[in-house]
Amino acid sequence: MKKAPRRRPSKSAKKPKGDAHLLGLGLDNDDGHKRITQAEQFTIVGGSEETHGRMTETVIKTFETLKQRGKHLQTVEPQELAEIIHKSTPR
């Protein structure tokens, strides 16, 4: 009797493994200051004072939106996360 071939679950059906972490990297710093802002699920490094502040504000708003939607960084789809980040970026 032949065994049925084992099916692999699709990538979308897999549970995410490990921790998720956002990293923001600012490259426009020319004043010599070393700026680092860390939290449990994100790290912002570098940038001018303005850029660093904008990145930090964006990430904080992103996590607020995720919380409102009842989602976690580990489980949100990349496309949805990109949309949230775009909408959370100060203009």
N, C-alpha and C positions, 0 to 999 in steps of 0.2 A: 504494500500500500504506500503510495506516494504522499509525502507531506506537502501541504499547501505552502507556497513561498511566503516567507515572513515579510510583511509590509513595514516599511519605515514610516514613522509619523512625519508629517510635513513639518517644515521649519516653523510655521506659525503655530503648530500644535505643541511644540516643545515648550516646556517651562524654562524661563531664563535661569541660568546658573550663575552663582556668585553675586557679588555686589555690583551695582551700577554707580558711576561717578561722572559728573560733568567737569570738564577742565576748560577754563577760559584763559587764553594767552594773549596778552597785549604786547604789541611790538613797537609802539610809538613813543616809548619813554626816552627822553633825552635830558632829564633833570637829575639823574643819578640816584633817585630814590628807588628802593626795592619794595614793591607793594605786593603783599600776599594776603588774601582773604580766604579762610578755610572754614568749612562746615562739614557735617557728616557726609553729605552727598555731593559736594562741589568744592572746587579750588579755583580761585582766580589769581593769576600770577602776572605781574608786570603791567605795562601800559602807563600812559600819562595819568595824572590825577583824574582828569575828565573821563578817559576811556575806562579806567579801572572802576570808577563809580558807576558808569553806564552798564558795564558787564555785571557788576554785583547786583544792581537794581534789576536787570533782566533776569538773572538766575533766581532771585528771591521771588519775583512775580511769577516766574515759570513754576516754581514749587507751590505757590499759592493756588495757581490755576489747576495744577495736578490734584491738589488736595480737594478743591471744589468739585472736581470731576470724579473723585474717588479712585484715582489711579496712582500708581507708584512708578518711579523712574525705571525700576526693573521690569515693569510689565507694559509700559506704554509703547505703542508702535513708533518707530523712528519718524515716519511721516507726520504723525500727530504731534510728536515732540517738537519737530522742526516748525510746525505751524504755531504751536504755543510760544516757542522762543521768539519767533518773528513778531507775533502780536504783543509780546511782553517787552520788546525792545523800545526804550524811550526814543521819541522822535525829536 
